[in-house]
Amino acid sequence: MFDSIMRLSASNANTQTQALANVSINIANMNTVGYKNKRFEYYLTMDNRLVGQEVTDTAQGNRMLTNRPLDICVEGPGYIPVTQPDGMTAYTRDGSFEVNSQGYIVSKRGDMVGDGIKLPADYKSLHIDEDGKVSVKTSKSGLGYDTIGKIKLVNFRNPAALKDIGYNKLVATNESGEPLKDQESQIRQHSLERSNTEIHEEVERVLRLNASIISNYRIIKFSDDLYRQSVNLRQ
């Protein structure tokens, strides 16, 4: 009996420690553009073991104005496709873009945005519409802007099931489904999406988890003490 109680408490404490590590990751990414909070949801098995699984909260983060022409915020469920150096497509909510040495709009990791949007060397200003159309004004544009490409957004049947591959990028899985053309989202230039992590909620989770972990270890110690006492009594 004592052995099963200690094993159960140790298993539960281990699950809660994993959840605590999950909270630490959320807090560490509070200032990561477009980061989506990860929750650790619990349920009890038939033998009273506490198990959990990571669930991504895809709720919209707050919009942050930057006044930087190459910054965009996606309002809605859409994701920005980027092509990695190995040719594979990944998806991100991080719209803090740059221009590489060849004049293409790229992510901070150097991934190509869209189908390859190249800015003319003599462009004077850049405009990105709500639908993702990218236009520039050059010395030859006259009064208007010239369209040079489009940032096409996609969404997924189950975006919470996208796989995180690091560097603020995601890839599709069987559970997420294949990318679909997004018709709900809008792009806001000169702004970025903040992380949707709420610090006060994470602090509350830390306090609850710490209390639960301590309780489980106290149960282990109490059970061990009782076991030792029962052994001594038999002797």
C-alpha positions as CSV (number, residue, x, y, z in Angstrom):
1,M,0.0,0.0,0.0
2,F,2.7,2.5,1.0
3,D,4.7,1.7,-2.2
4,S,1.7,2.4,-4.4
5,I,1.0,5.7,-2.6
6,M,4.6,6.8,-3.0
7,R,4.7,5.8,-6.7
8,L,1.4,7.7,-7.4
9,S,2.6,10.8,-5.6
10,A,6.0,10.7,-7.4
11,S,4.2,10.3,-10.7
12,N,1.9,13.3,-10.0
13,A,4.8,15.4,-8.8
14,N,6.7,14.6,-12.0
15,T,3.7,15.7,-14.2
16,Q,3.4,19.0,-12.2
17,T,7.1,19.6,-12.7
18,Q,6.7,19.3,-16.4
19,A,3.9,21.8,-16.2
20,L,6.1,24.2,-14.2
21,A,8.8,23.9,-17.0
22,N,6.0,24.8,-19.4
23,V,5.2,28.0,-17.4
24,S,8.9,28.9,-17.5
25,I,8.9,28.7,-21.3
26,N,5.9,31.0,-21.5
27,I,7.4,33.6,-19.2
28,A,10.7,33.5,-21.1
29,N,8.8,34.2,-24.3
30,M,6.7,37.1,-23.0
31,N,8.5,39.5,-25.3
32,T,8.7,37.2,-28.3
33,V,6.7,38.6,-31.2
34,G,3.6,36.5,-32.0
35,Y,4.4,33.9,-29.4
36,K,1.4,31.7,-28.5
37,N,1.0,30.6,-24.9
38,K,1.3,26.9,-24.1
39,R,-1.1,25.5,-21.5
40,F,-0.6,22.1,-19.7
41,E,-4.0,20.5,-19.3
42,Y,-4.5,17.7,-16.7
43,Y,-6.8,14.8,-16.4
44,L,-6.9,11.8,-14.0
45,T,-6.5,8.3,-15.3
46,M,-8.5,5.3,-14.0
47,D,-5.8,4.5,-11.4
48,N,-5.8,8.2,-10.2
49,R,-2.5,9.2,-11.9
50,L,-2.3,12.8,-13.0
51,V,-1.3,13.1,-16.6
52,G,-1.3,16.1,-18.9
53,Q,-0.7,17.3,-22.4
54,E,0.5,20.6,-23.9
55,V,-2.2,22.7,-25.6
56,T,-1.5,25.9,-27.6
57,D,-3.6,29.0,-27.0
58,T,-4.0,30.5,-30.4
59,A,-5.8,33.6,-29.2
60,Q,-4.8,37.0,-30.7
61,G,-2.1,38.9,-28.9
62,N,-2.3,42.6,-28.5
63,R,-1.1,44.9,-31.3
64,M,2.0,46.9,-30.7
65,L,2.8,50.0,-32.9
66,T,6.4,50.2,-34.2
67,N,6.1,52.7,-37.1
68,R,8.6,50.5,-38.9
69,P,7.5,49.9,-42.6
70,L,8.8,46.2,-42.6
71,D,6.8,45.3,-39.5
72,I,3.4,43.7,-39.9
73,C,0.8,42.3,-37.5
74,V,-1.7,39.6,-38.5
75,E,-5.1,40.3,-37.1
76,G,-7.1,37.1,-37.3
77,P,-6.3,33.4,-37.4
78,G,-3.8,33.6,-40.4
79,Y,-0.2,32.6,-40.5
80,I,2.6,34.0,-42.7
81,P,4.3,31.3,-44.9
82,V,8.1,31.6,-45.1
83,T,10.5,29.5,-47.2
84,Q,13.5,28.2,-45.3
85,P,17.0,27.9,-46.9
86,D,16.4,24.2,-47.3
87,G,13.3,24.9,-49.4
88,M,10.8,23.7,-46.8
89,T,7.8,26.0,-45.9
90,A,7.2,27.0,-42.3
91,Y,4.6,29.3,-40.8
92,T,4.9,32.2,-38.4
93,R,3.0,35.0,-36.7
94,D,6.2,37.0,-36.3
95,G,6.0,39.9,-38.8
96,S,9.3,41.7,-38.0
97,F,10.9,41.5,-41.4
98,E,14.1,42.7,-42.9
99,V,15.7,43.1,-46.3
100,N,18.6,40.8,-47.2
101,S,21.7,41.6,-49.3
102,Q,19.8,40.6,-52.5
103,G,16.9,43.0,-51.8
104,Y,14.4,40.4,-50.7
105,I,12.0,40.7,-47.8
106,V,13.0,38.0,-45.3
107,S,12.4,37.0,-41.7
108,K,14.9,37.5,-38.9
109,R,16.2,34.0,-39.6
110,G,16.7,34.8,-43.3
111,D,13.6,32.9,-44.5
112,M,12.0,34.2,-47.7
113,V,8.6,35.8,-47.2
114,G,5.9,34.9,-49.7
115,D,7.1,33.8,-53.2
116,G,10.1,36.1,-53.0
117,I,9.3,39.8,-52.8
118,K,12.3,41.9,-54.0
119,L,12.5,45.6,-53.3
120,P,14.0,47.8,-56.0
121,A,17.3,49.3,-55.1
122,D,16.0,52.8,-55.6
123,Y,12.7,52.5,-53.6
124,K,11.8,55.5,-51.4
125,S,8.9,54.2,-49.5
126,L,7.1,50.9,-48.8
127,H,3.3,50.2,-48.4
128,I,1.7,46.9,-47.4
129,D,-2.1,46.7,-47.7
130,E,-4.5,44.9,-45.4
131,D,-4.7,42.1,-47.9
132,G,-0.9,41.8,-48.1
133,K,-0.3,43.6,-51.3
134,V,3.3,45.1,-51.2
135,S,3.8,48.3,-53.1
136,V,6.8,50.7,-53.4
137,K,7.4,54.2,-54.6
138,T,10.5,54.8,-56.7
139,S,11.9,57.7,-58.6
140,K,9.9,56.3,-61.7
141,S,6.6,55.8,-59.9
142,G,5.2,59.2,-60.3
143,L,2.4,59.9,-57.9
144,G,1.4,56.3,-57.3
145,Y,2.9,53.1,-56.0
146,D,4.1,50.1,-57.9
147,T,2.9,46.6,-56.8
148,I,5.8,44.2,-56.5
149,G,4.3,41.2,-54.7
150,K,1.9,40.0,-52.1
151,I,2.2,38.4,-48.6
152,K,-0.4,35.6,-48.8
153,L,-1.8,34.4,-45.5
154,V,-2.9,30.8,-44.7
155,N,-4.8,29.2,-41.9
156,F,-5.4,25.7,-40.6
157,R,-8.3,23.5,-39.6
158,N,-6.6,22.9,-36.2
159,P,-3.9,25.5,-35.7
160,A,-3.3,24.4,-32.1
161,A,-1.8,21.1,-33.6
162,L,0.9,22.9,-35.6
163,K,4.4,21.7,-34.6
164,D,6.8,24.2,-33.1
165,I,10.2,23.8,-34.7
166,G,11.9,26.7,-32.8
167,Y,12.8,30.2,-33.9
168,N,9.2,31.2,-33.8
169,K,8.3,28.9,-36.6
170,L,5.7,26.2,-37.1
171,V,5.1,23.4,-39.5
172,A,1.9,21.5,-40.5
173,T,1.1,18.1,-39.1
174,N,-1.6,15.5,-39.8
175,E,-3.6,16.9,-36.9
176,S,-3.4,20.5,-38.0
177,G,-4.3,19.7,-41.6
178,E,-2.8,21.3,-44.7
179,P,-2.7,25.1,-45.1
180,L,-5.8,26.8,-46.4
181,K,-6.2,30.1,-48.1
182,D,-7.0,32.6,-45.3
183,Q,-10.0,34.9,-46.0
184,E,-10.6,36.2,-42.4
185,S,-7.3,37.9,-41.4
186,Q,-6.0,41.4,-42.2
187,I,-2.5,42.7,-42.2
188,R,-1.6,45.9,-40.2
189,Q,1.6,47.6,-41.3
190,H,3.9,49.4,-38.9
191,S,2.9,47.1,-36.0
192,L,3.6,43.7,-34.5
193,E,1.6,41.2,-32.4
194,R,2.7,40.8,-28.8
195,S,2.8,37.4,-27.1
196,N,-0.6,36.4,-25.7
197,T,1.0,35.3,-22.4
198,E,-0.5,37.0,-19.4
199,I,2.1,37.3,-16.7
200,H,-0.3,37.4,-13.7
201,E,-1.9,34.1,-14.9
202,E,1.5,32.5,-15.2
203,V,2.5,33.7,-11.7
204,E,-0.7,32.2,-10.3
205,R,0.1,28.9,-12.0
206,V,3.6,28.9,-10.6
207,L,2.2,29.3,-7.1
208,R,-0.4,26.6,-7.5
209,L,2.1,24.2,-9.0
210,N,4.7,24.8,-6.4
211,A,2.1,24.1,-3.6
212,S,1.0,20.9,-5.4
213,I,4.5,19.6,-5.9
214,I,5.4,20.3,-2.2
215,S,2.2,18.5,-1.2
216,N,3.0,15.4,-3.2
217,Y,6.6,15.2,-1.8
218,R,5.2,15.6,1.7
219,I,2.8,12.6,1.0
220,I,5.9,10.6,-0.1
221,K,7.8,11.5,3.0
222,F,4.8,10.8,5.3
223,S,4.2,7.4,3.6
224,D,7.9,6.5,3.9
225,D,7.9,7.4,7.6
226,L,4.8,5.3,8.2
227,Y,6.3,2.4,6.4
228,R,9.5,2.6,8.4
229,Q,7.5,2.8,11.7
230,S,5.5,-0.3,10.7
231,V,8.7,-2.2,9.9
232,N,10.1,-1.2,13.3
233,L,6.9,-2.3,15.1
234,R,7.1,-5.8,13.5
235,Q,10.7,-6.2,14.7
